[in-house]
Amino acid sequence: MRRFVLPAILAAALTARAGPSEHGQLDASPTLFTVMAALNAAGFDADLDSPNNHPLRASVRKELAGKSLACLPALKEFFAEHRKRDNTAELNQYISWALSYGDPPTFEVKGRDVEIPPDAAQLQGLGPLLTRFYEEAHIEDLWKRSQPAFEQVLERYHGPITDLVLQVNAYLRNVTNAPSLGRHFQIFVCLLAPPSQVQTRSYGNDYYVVVTPAAELQTDEIRHAYLHFQLDPLATRNAEIILRKRGLADHAQRAPALAEQYKEDFLLLTTESLIKAVEARMDHKPALVDLALKEGFILAPYFSEALAGYEKDQISMRFSFPEMVKAIDLKKEDARLMPVEFAKELPARKAPLPQAAAAPPPPLSGAAKALDEAEQLYRNRNLDQAKAAYLHVLQESGDQPMHAQAYYGLARIAVLQRDPETAEQLFRKTLESSPAPPVKAWALVYLGRLSDAAGDRAQAVKHFQDALAVAGASAAARNAAEQGVTRSFQK
């Protein structure tokens, strides 16, 4: 399977481990696959009738049901002994286990035994059972045959996740090529699990997100986890400053809907309040701050106000955060919080509407197929082959919007190859070729960044403003343009 490693400038911000990573930053896990295959074989039927299940789940269940597995009675007995009334809680422990152990067939502990999370530690003896299951059910073969299904879903997530990482790093003003001190952010797609789940884990320096099938991409939850990855260390590093403000925690105790973990841990409450405020400002939805306050995230209003000032400055969040916390006026915040009537329960989360099975799109052909192949080559950073493929599109088709996409692809290659003059010419050719709105907006953003790099700030701002005026621009392009208007990309 092609592993989805985010572009180098983003990968540096996600992981700084020495040597190659075992997985791409966005990937599928053979350990998760094996654990979930075993659960399904043993009768784990949670949300089995949901239309949002991936077809692979039914296919794997059917194939495993047709096998005569000597280990199946022992597996069923093990799962029955560790069954929980809540299906989500039951799933949680097995995901924790899968994230704590290495790849099949040995399933060796990743760290030390004492570092295994408590819910996974309760599943002692699962490893040998899974080794038997892996060998008897020929899971290695089943895993290999499942790769096209995973690649299709990973491809859908790749672009949006790249965009959200860029957005968060831009907002926090992270130096994206700076080392992350051995920290690692990993996203796994799990197609055999019940749908509409986003599981997050933090084990030491390793942050994991596990997403299961859903009607819509669950990028908001992934962004939330990535914000934790970036901001949790700031709270830990500035714990002494934060704890001087913990007298405000008494107000959080009055919030019936607030989870106990936030009531017990003021650092966690502070970080979550900050994240709620960041999300509200990034999405331009100030009402989310009031909702967060009503749930019990008592510092969300303060941080929202402080972020308005932060956005006008040029200092990164790493240096701004301690000053934000120091500036919390206990008397002022106490007066703000005293009259708050906290929500008695969390607002019900709207479940995605079931989607009717859509007819598969017709296979691509001609120039459209060549353009799709060129994009695949570009994403995999096979730049010479991608360049040839984009040029082939220009020769094969007279369609102007398709030409625009090809020029846009060639321009991005020139950027990666550090050829700003050629890149600028190609982005201008993109704009002259009737591009679709998302392509037009991004071409203008890139031109703005190139102007910034050349020291022409006035021209850069004009390009960014032109990008903001494009009807139909993507949220990611608009966010990048807004950041460009606020401050120089070069800085």
C-alpha positions as CSV (number, residue, x, y, z in Angstrom):
1,M,0.0,0.0,0.0
2,R,1.2,3.5,-0.8
3,R,1.8,5.2,2.6
4,F,0.6,8.8,2.8
5,V,3.4,10.9,4.1
6,L,2.5,14.5,4.2
7,P,4.7,17.0,2.3
8,A,8.1,17.4,3.8
9,I,7.5,20.8,5.3
10,L,4.4,19.4,7.2
11,A,6.0,16.1,8.1
12,A,8.8,18.0,9.9
13,A,6.1,19.6,12.0
14,L,4.5,16.3,12.8
15,T,7.4,14.1,13.6
16,A,11.1,14.4,14.3
17,R,12.0,10.8,15.0
18,A,15.4,9.7,13.8
19,G,15.3,7.4,10.8
20,P,12.3,6.5,8.6
21,S,8.9,6.3,10.3
22,E,7.3,2.9,10.5
23,H,4.1,4.3,9.1
24,G,3.2,7.4,7.1
25,Q,1.6,10.2,9.1
26,L,-1.7,9.2,7.5
27,D,-1.9,5.4,7.1
28,A,-3.6,2.1,7.9
29,S,-2.4,-0.2,10.7
30,P,-2.0,-3.9,10.2
31,T,-2.3,-4.3,14.0
32,L,-5.7,-2.4,14.1
33,F,-6.8,-4.4,11.1
34,T,-6.0,-7.7,12.8
35,V,-7.6,-6.7,16.1
36,M,-10.8,-5.5,14.4
37,A,-10.9,-8.6,12.1
38,A,-10.8,-10.8,15.2
39,L,-13.5,-8.8,17.0
40,N,-15.8,-9.1,13.9
41,A,-15.1,-12.8,13.6
42,A,-16.0,-13.3,17.2
43,G,-19.3,-11.5,16.8
44,F,-18.7,-7.8,17.6
45,D,-21.8,-6.4,15.9
46,A,-21.9,-2.8,17.1
47,D,-23.6,-0.6,14.5
48,L,-23.5,-3.4,12.0
49,D,-26.7,-2.2,10.3
50,S,-25.4,1.4,9.8
51,P,-25.3,2.5,6.2
52,N,-22.1,4.3,7.0
53,N,-20.1,1.1,7.5
54,H,-17.4,0.6,4.9
55,P,-18.2,-2.4,2.6
56,L,-14.9,-3.9,3.6
57,R,-16.3,-4.7,7.1
58,A,-19.1,-6.9,5.6
59,S,-16.7,-8.5,3.1
60,V,-14.1,-9.5,5.8
61,R,-16.8,-10.8,8.1
62,K,-18.2,-12.9,5.3
63,E,-14.8,-14.3,4.4
64,L,-13.9,-15.1,8.0
65,A,-17.3,-16.8,8.6
66,G,-16.5,-19.2,5.8
67,K,-13.2,-20.4,7.4
68,S,-12.9,-23.2,9.9
69,L,-10.7,-21.5,12.6
70,A,-9.5,-23.6,15.5
71,C,-8.8,-20.5,17.5
72,L,-12.3,-19.0,17.2
73,P,-13.8,-20.5,20.4
74,A,-10.9,-19.2,22.5
75,L,-11.2,-15.8,20.9
76,K,-15.0,-15.7,21.6
77,E,-14.4,-16.7,25.2
78,F,-11.7,-14.0,25.6
79,F,-14.0,-11.3,24.1
80,A,-16.9,-12.4,26.2
81,E,-14.8,-12.2,29.4
82,H,-13.8,-8.6,28.6
83,R,-17.2,-7.5,27.2
84,K,-18.5,-4.1,28.3
85,R,-22.1,-3.0,28.2
86,D,-21.2,0.1,26.3
87,N,-20.1,-0.8,22.7
88,T,-17.9,2.3,22.5
89,A,-16.1,1.5,25.7
90,E,-15.6,-2.0,24.5
91,L,-14.1,-0.8,21.3
92,N,-11.9,1.8,23.1
93,Q,-10.0,-0.9,25.0
94,Y,-9.1,-2.8,21.8
95,I,-8.0,0.3,20.0
96,S,-5.8,1.2,23.0
97,W,-4.3,-2.3,22.8
98,A,-3.7,-2.1,19.1
99,L,-1.9,1.3,19.5
100,S,0.3,-0.1,22.3
101,Y,1.6,-3.1,20.4
102,G,3.6,-3.6,17.3
103,D,2.8,-5.2,14.0
104,P,1.7,-8.8,13.5
105,P,2.4,-11.6,13.9
106,T,4.4,-11.0,17.0
107,F,2.6,-8.0,18.5
108,E,5.5,-6.9,20.6
109,V,5.0,-4.2,23.2
110,K,6.1,-0.8,21.7
111,G,7.5,0.6,25.0
112,R,7.8,-0.8,28.5
113,D,5.1,-3.0,30.1
114,V,4.5,-0.3,32.7
115,E,3.7,2.2,30.0
116,I,0.8,0.2,28.6
117,P,-2.5,2.2,29.2
118,P,-4.8,0.7,31.9
119,D,-7.6,-0.3,29.6
120,A,-5.2,-2.2,27.3
121,A,-3.4,-3.7,30.3
122,Q,-6.7,-5.4,31.2
123,L,-6.4,-7.5,27.9
124,Q,-3.6,-9.7,29.1
125,G,-3.2,-12.8,26.9
126,L,-4.7,-11.2,23.8
127,G,-1.4,-11.2,21.9
128,P,-0.9,-15.0,21.6
129,L,-4.5,-15.4,20.6
130,L,-4.2,-12.9,17.9
131,T,-1.0,-14.5,16.6
132,R,-2.9,-17.8,16.2
133,F,-5.8,-16.0,14.5
134,Y,-3.4,-14.1,12.2
135,E,-1.8,-17.4,11.0
136,E,-5.0,-19.6,10.8
137,A,-7.1,-17.0,9.1
138,H,-4.3,-15.9,6.7
139,I,-4.8,-12.3,7.7
140,E,-1.6,-11.2,5.9
141,D,-3.2,-12.2,2.6
142,L,-6.5,-10.6,3.6
143,W,-4.7,-7.4,4.6
144,K,-2.9,-7.2,1.3
145,R,-6.1,-7.7,-0.7
146,S,-7.7,-4.9,1.4
147,Q,-5.2,-2.2,0.3
148,P,-7.2,-0.7,-2.6
149,A,-10.1,0.0,-0.2
150,F,-7.7,1.7,2.3
151,E,-5.9,3.7,-0.5
152,Q,-9.2,5.1,-1.7
153,V,-10.1,6.4,1.8
154,L,-6.6,7.6,2.5
155,E,-6.6,9.6,-0.7
156,R,-9.8,11.3,0.3
157,Y,-8.3,12.4,3.6
158,H,-4.8,13.4,2.3
159,G,-5.6,16.8,0.8
160,P,-7.9,18.0,3.6
161,I,-5.5,16.9,6.3
162,T,-2.6,18.6,4.5
163,D,-4.7,21.8,4.4
164,L,-5.7,21.7,8.1
165,V,-2.1,21.1,9.2
166,L,-1.1,24.1,7.2
167,Q,-3.9,26.2,8.6
168,V,-3.0,25.3,12.2
169,N,0.7,25.8,11.8
170,A,0.0,29.2,10.1
171,Y,-2.3,30.3,12.9
172,L,0.1,29.2,15.7
173,R,3.0,30.6,13.6
174,N,5.0,27.4,14.0
175,V,8.4,27.0,12.4
176,T,7.4,24.0,10.3
177,N,11.0,22.8,9.8
178,A,11.9,23.0,13.5
179,P,12.5,19.7,15.3
180,S,9.6,18.4,17.4
181,L,11.8,16.9,20.1
182,G,10.9,13.3,19.3
183,R,7.2,13.9,19.3
184,H,5.0,12.1,16.8
185,F,1.5,12.6,15.4
186,Q,-0.1,9.7,13.7
187,I,-3.5,9.3,12.0
188,F,-4.8,5.8,11.3
189,V,-7.9,4.9,9.2
190,C,-9.7,1.8,10.5
191,L,-12.3,0.4,8.0
192,L,-13.4,-2.6,10.0
193,A,-14.6,-0.7,13.0
194,P,-18.1,0.7,13.7
195,P,-18.7,4.0,11.8
196,S,-18.5,7.6,12.9
197,Q,-15.8,7.1,15.5
198,V,-12.8,9.3,16.2
199,Q,-10.5,7.9,18.8
200,T,-7.6,10.0,20.1
201,R,-4.8,8.8,22.4
202,S,-1.7,10.5,23.9
203,Y,1.0,8.1,25.1
204,G,4.0,10.1,26.1
205,N,5.3,11.8,23.0
206,D,3.1,9.8,20.7
207,Y,-0.3,11.2,19.6
208,Y,-2.7,9.0,17.8
209,V,-6.0,9.6,16.0
210,V,-8.0,6.6,14.7
211,V,-10.9,7.5,12.4
212,T,-13.5,5.0,11.3
213,P,-15.8,5.2,8.2
214,A,-18.3,8.1,8.2
215,A,-20.6,9.8,5.8
216,E,-18.4,12.9,5.8
217,L,-14.7,13.3,6.4
218,Q,-14.1,13.9,10.1
219,T,-11.5,16.6,9.7
220,D,-12.8,18.8,12.6
221,E,-12.0,16.1,15.1
222,I,-8.6,15.5,13.5
223,R,-7.8,19.2,13.7
224,H,-8.8,19.3,17.3
225,A,-6.4,16.4,18.0
226,Y,-3.6,18.2,16.1
227,L,-4.2,21.4,18.1
228,H,-3.7,19.3,21.3
229,F,-0.5,17.9,19.9
230,Q,0.7,21.4,19.3
231,L,-0.6,23.1,22.5
232,D,-0.4,20.5,25.2
233,P,3.4,20.9,25.6
234,L,2.9,24.7,26.1
235,A,0.6,24.0,29.1
236,T,3.1,21.6,30.5
237,R,6.0,23.9,30.0
238,N,4.1,26.8,31.6
239,A,2.4,24.8,34.4
240,E,3.7,27.1,37.2
241,I,2.2,30.2,35.5
242,I,-1.1,28.5,34.8
243,L,-1.6,27.1,38.3
244,R,-1.4,30.6,39.7
245,K,-4.8,31.1,38.1
246,R,-6.4,27.8,39.3
247,G,-8.7,29.7,41.7
248,L,-11.0,30.1,38.7
249,A,-11.4,26.3,38.7
250,D,-14.2,26.6,41.3
251,H,-16.5,27.9,38.6
252,A,-15.8,24.8,36.5
253,Q,-17.0,22.6,39.4
254,R,-20.5,24.2,38.9
255,A,-20.7,22.9,35.3
256,P,-22.9,19.7,35.3
257,A,-22.0,18.8,31.7
258,L,-18.2,19.2,32.1
259,A,-16.3,15.9,32.1
260,E,-14.6,15.1,35.4
261,Q,-11.1,15.0,33.8
262,Y,-11.4,18.8,33.2
263,K,-12.6,19.5,36.7
264,E,-9.7,17.6,38.2
265,D,-6.9,18.9,35.9
266,F,-6.7,22.7,35.5
267,L,-3.9,22.4,32.9
268,L,-6.1,20.3,30.7
269,L,-9.0,22.7,31.3
270,T,-6.9,25.6,30.3
271,T,-5.6,23.9,27.1
272,E,-9.1,22.8,26.1
273,S,-10.4,26.3,26.7
274,L,-7.7,27.7,24.4
275,I,-8.4,25.2,21.7
276,K,-12.1,26.0,21.8
277,A,-11.2,29.7,21.3
278,V,-8.7,29.0,18.5
279,E,-11.2,26.8,16.6
280,A,-13.9,29.5,17.0
281,R,-11.6,32.2,15.6
282,M,-10.2,30.0,12.8
283,D,-13.7,29.2,11.7
284,H,-15.0,32.7,12.2
285,K,-17.8,31.4,14.5
286,P,-17.8,33.5,17.7
287,A,-20.9,31.8,19.0
288,L,-18.8,28.7,19.6
289,V,-17.0,30.5,22.4
290,D,-20.3,31.0,24.3
291,L,-21.2,27.3,23.7
292,A,-17.8,26.3,25.1
293,L,-18.3,28.5,28.2
294,K,-21.8,27.0,28.8
295,E,-20.2,23.6,28.8
296,G,-17.7,24.6,31.4
297,F,-14.6,25.7,29.5
298,I,-14.4,28.8,31.6
299,L,-11.3,30.4,30.0
300,A,-12.6,30.2,26.4
301,P,-14.0,33.8,26.4
302,Y,-10.8,35.2,27.8
303,F,-8.6,33.4,25.3
304,S,-10.9,34.5,22.4
305,E,-10.3,38.1,23.4
306,A,-6.6,37.5,23.9
307,L,-6.3,35.9,20.5
308,A,-7.7,39.0,18.8
309,G,-4.6,40.8,19.9
310,Y,-2.4,37.8,19.1
311,E,-3.6,37.8,15.5
312,K,-2.4,41.4,15.0
313,D,1.1,40.6,16.2
314,Q,3.9,38.6,14.6
315,I,4.9,36.5,17.7
316,S,4.4,32.7,17.6
317,M,2.0,31.1,20.0
318,R,5.0,29.4,21.7
319,F,6.1,32.8,23.0
320,S,2.6,34.5,23.3
321,F,1.0,31.8,25.4
322,P,2.9,32.5,28.7
323,E,2.1,36.2,28.4
324,M,-1.6,35.4,27.7
325,V,-1.8,33.3,30.9
326,K,0.1,35.9,33.0
327,A,-2.4,38.6,31.8
328,I,-5.5,36.7,33.1
329,D,-7.1,39.1,35.6
330,L,-8.6,36.8,38.3
331,K,-11.0,39.5,39.6
332,K,-12.2,40.3,36.1
333,E,-12.7,36.7,35.1
334,D,-14.4,35.9,38.4
335,A,-16.9,38.7,37.7
336,R,-17.4,37.3,34.2
337,L,-18.0,33.8,35.4
338,M,-20.2,34.4,38.5
339,P,-23.5,35.0,36.6
340,V,-22.9,32.1,34.1
341,E,-25.6,29.5,34.0
342,F,-23.9,26.4,32.8
343,A,-25.6,23.8,30.6
344,K,-27.0,20.8,32.4
345,E,-26.1,18.5,29.5
346,L,-24.0,18.6,26.4
347,P,-25.8,19.5,23.2
348,A,-26.8,16.4,21.2
349,R,-24.4,15.7,18.4
350,K,-26.2,15.6,15.1
351,A,-25.6,12.2,13.5
352,P,-24.8,12.3,9.8
353,L,-27.8,11.5,7.7
354,P,-27.6,8.1,6.0
355,Q,-26.5,8.4,2.5
356,A,-28.0,6.4,-0.3
357,A,-25.5,4.2,-2.1
358,A,-24.4,6.3,-5.1
359,A,-23.6,4.8,-8.5
360,P,-19.9,4.6,-9.0
361,P,-18.5,7.4,-11.2
362,P,-17.6,6.5,-14.7
363,P,-13.9,5.6,-15.1
364,L,-11.7,8.5,-16.2
365,S,-10.3,8.5,-19.7
366,G,-8.3,10.6,-22.0
367,A,-7.0,13.9,-20.6
368,A,-9.0,13.6,-17.4
369,K,-7.3,10.3,-16.6
370,A,-3.9,11.8,-17.5
371,L,-4.5,14.7,-15.2
372,D,-5.5,12.4,-12.3
373,E,-2.4,10.4,-12.8
374,A,-0.3,13.6,-12.9
375,E,-1.8,14.6,-9.5
376,Q,-1.0,11.2,-8.0
377,L,2.6,11.5,-9.2
378,Y,2.8,15.0,-7.7
379,R,1.4,13.9,-4.4
380,N,4.0,11.1,-4.2
381,R,6.7,13.7,-5.1
382,N,7.7,11.9,-8.4
383,L,8.3,15.4,-9.8
384,D,9.9,14.5,-13.1
385,Q,7.2,12.0,-14.0
386,A,4.5,14.4,-12.8
387,K,5.9,17.2,-15.0
388,A,5.8,15.0,-18.0
389,A,2.2,14.0,-17.2
390,Y,1.1,17.6,-16.9
391,L,2.8,18.5,-20.2
392,H,1.0,15.5,-21.8
393,V,-2.4,17.0,-20.6
394,L,-1.5,20.3,-22.3
395,Q,-0.9,18.4,-25.5
396,E,-3.9,16.1,-25.3
397,S,-6.7,18.5,-24.4
398,G,-7.9,21.9,-25.6
399,D,-10.1,22.3,-22.5
400,Q,-9.1,25.6,-20.8
401,P,-9.9,24.7,-17.2
402,M,-8.0,21.5,-17.7
403,H,-5.1,23.5,-19.0
404,A,-5.3,25.7,-15.9
405,Q,-5.0,22.6,-13.7
406,A,-2.0,21.4,-15.7
407,Y,-0.3,24.8,-15.5
408,Y,-1.1,24.9,-11.7
409,G,0.6,21.5,-11.3
410,L,3.7,22.6,-13.2
411,A,3.8,25.8,-11.2
412,R,3.8,23.9,-7.9
413,I,6.6,21.7,-9.1
414,A,8.6,24.8,-9.9
415,V,8.0,26.0,-6.3
416,L,9.3,22.7,-4.9
417,Q,12.3,22.9,-7.2
418,R,13.1,26.4,-6.0
419,D,12.5,28.1,-9.4
420,P,10.4,31.1,-8.4
421,E,10.6,32.8,-11.8
422,T,9.2,29.8,-13.7
423,A,6.7,29.3,-10.9
424,E,5.4,32.8,-11.2
425,Q,5.0,32.5,-15.0
426,L,3.1,29.3,-14.7
427,F,0.8,30.6,-12.0
428,R,0.0,33.5,-14.3
429,K,-0.7,31.0,-17.2
430,T,-3.0,29.3,-14.7
431,L,-5.0,32.5,-14.2
432,E,-5.2,33.1,-18.0
433,S,-6.7,29.6,-18.7
434,S,-10.1,29.9,-17.1
435,P,-9.3,28.0,-13.9
436,A,-12.0,26.6,-11.6
437,P,-12.4,28.8,-8.4
438,P,-10.4,26.6,-6.0
439,V,-7.5,26.5,-8.5
440,K,-7.7,30.3,-9.1
441,A,-7.7,31.1,-5.4
442,W,-4.7,29.0,-4.7
443,A,-2.8,30.3,-7.7
444,L,-3.3,33.8,-6.3
445,V,-2.2,32.7,-2.9
446,Y,1.0,31.3,-4.3
447,L,1.6,34.5,-6.3
448,G,1.2,36.4,-3.1
449,R,3.8,34.2,-1.3
450,L,6.2,34.6,-4.2
451,S,5.8,38.4,-4.1
452,D,6.5,38.3,-0.4
453,A,9.6,36.3,-0.9
454,A,10.7,38.8,-3.5
455,G,10.2,41.7,-1.0
456,D,7.2,43.2,-2.8
457,R,4.8,43.4,0.1
458,A,2.3,45.7,-1.7
459,Q,1.9,43.3,-4.6
460,A,1.7,40.3,-2.2
461,V,-1.2,41.9,-0.3
462,K,-3.0,42.6,-3.6
463,H,-2.7,38.9,-4.7
464,F,-4.0,37.8,-1.3
465,Q,-6.9,40.2,-1.5
466,D,-7.7,39.0,-5.0
467,A,-7.8,35.4,-3.7
468,L,-10.3,36.4,-0.9
469,A,-12.5,37.9,-3.6
470,V,-12.8,34.6,-5.5
471,A,-16.3,33.2,-5.2
472,G,-16.0,29.4,-4.6
473,A,-12.5,29.5,-3.1
474,S,-11.9,26.7,-0.6
475,A,-11.8,27.4,3.1
476,A,-8.1,26.5,3.2
477,A,-7.3,29.0,0.4
478,R,-9.3,31.7,2.1
479,N,-7.5,31.1,5.4
480,A,-4.1,31.2,3.7
481,A,-5.0,34.4,2.0
482,E,-6.2,36.0,5.2
483,Q,-3.0,35.0,6.9
484,G,-1.1,36.5,4.0
485,V,-2.9,39.9,4.3
486,T,-2.2,40.0,8.0
487,R,1.5,39.3,7.8
488,S,4.3,38.6,5.4
489,F,4.7,35.0,4.3
490,Q,8.4,35.5,4.3
491,K,8.4,36.0,8.0
